[in-house]
Amino acid sequence: MKRQKRTISKQRRRPKSKRHKVSARTTKTYRPPRTSEEFFALPKKFQDQWNRVVQVPSEMRAQGLSLPQATRPLGVSPKTVIRLAGSAFTKRRGRYQVKPTDRLLRVLVIPSRKGLREIPTRDSREASLIGEYWSAVEKFLTRGDSSALRKLRRKYVTDAHGKRVRFLMDLEELKRQASAGVLHFESLYGRRA
């Protein structure tokens, strides 16, 4: 009789293939980089994602967009932006609003006498100044109008280490680098890994 009970209990068990499996998380999550060294030590895929994430607050400020509107064209989810760059946002009435400034790391490039130079900055105002400089350079190279370069509010940018880096204002050098193909306007974000 004992044998018969065992057989019945074995029949009631689920087959092994239909049991619930607990899977370990296969994707590694990274924390936001705070220095350029940390940024370049990360995988290229995360560097690309980070560059898209830090563009979201800038787009929201510049164009007055909501978080979902700003993330859609950049191909990143609002959830990811909040997870990685949450310090740039406040939540009011259930909606995320961007703060006037943020301290997210951005590695941007500017022209120098030796070609493009990477500038790590942890201040959104410095990143905006670099963007303003690139706009002035593009205006000079496409239209020949150097007035925007002369009107820049500062002739230098402060990097993440507190060091001042002067903008290249030599018009002949800018022309030379543009004709050599050194200056690219597609992206002002730094190299990848």
DARA-V375073 format. One record per pair of residues at least 24 apart in sequence whose ideal C-beta (glycine too) atoms are under 7 Angstrom apart, sorted by the first residue. I is the first residue (numbers start at 1). J is the second residue. Records with the same first field share a line. If there is no record, write none. Layout:
I: J ; J
//
This chain:
32: 84 ; 85
33: 105
34: 105
35: 120 ; 160
36: 107 ; 120 ; 160
39: 105 ; 107
40: 193
44: 192 ; 193
47: 192 ; 193
48: 192
49: 76
50: 84
51: 189
52: 76
53: 80 ; 81 ; 84 ; 85
54: 85 ; 104 ; 106
56: 81 ; 85
57: 85 ; 88 ; 98 ; 102 ; 124
58: 124
60: 98
61: 98
67: 96
101: 125
105: 160
107: 189 ; 190
108: 188 ; 189 ; 190
109: 188 ; 190
110: 167
111: 168 ; 174 ; 177 ; 183
112: 168
113: 168 ; 173
115: 182
116: 182
118: 190 ; 191
119: 157 ; 159 ; 165
120: 159 ; 160
121: 157 ; 159 ; 160
122: 160
126: 157 ; 158
129: 154 ; 157
130: 157 ; 188
131: 188
133: 167
134: 188
137: 174
138: 185
140: 171 ; 174
141: 174 ; 178
146: 171
//
